[in-house]
Amino acid sequence: MMQSWKKLTNHVGFVCLAYSLMTVIQEVQGGSMGNVMFKIADKTLKTSSAIDVIDKNLTV
């Protein structure tokens, strides 16, 4: 149950942003969207700072 319209629109916006970023990574690395999701999860869960992993992978 959503508590406000603003929270709902923010949530939808972040979901769209995450999907867009995953699509860009998929285009660069190839493979399916599921593979991209698992690669991101594997790399972010093994480190203390997820943003460092994402920065490192995007600069390669």
Stockholm file with secondary structure:
# STOCKHOLM 1.0

chainA/1-60         MMQSWKKLTNHVGFVCLAYSLMTVIQEVQGGSMGNVMFKIADKTLKTSSAIDVIDKNLTV
#=GR chainA/1-60 SS CCSCHHHHHHHHHHHHHHHHHHHHHHHHHCSCHHHHHHHHHHHHHTSSCHHHHHHHHHCC
#=GC SS_cons        CCSCHHHHHHHHHHHHHHHHHHHHHHHHHCSCHHHHHHHHHHHHHTSSCHHHHHHHHHCC
//
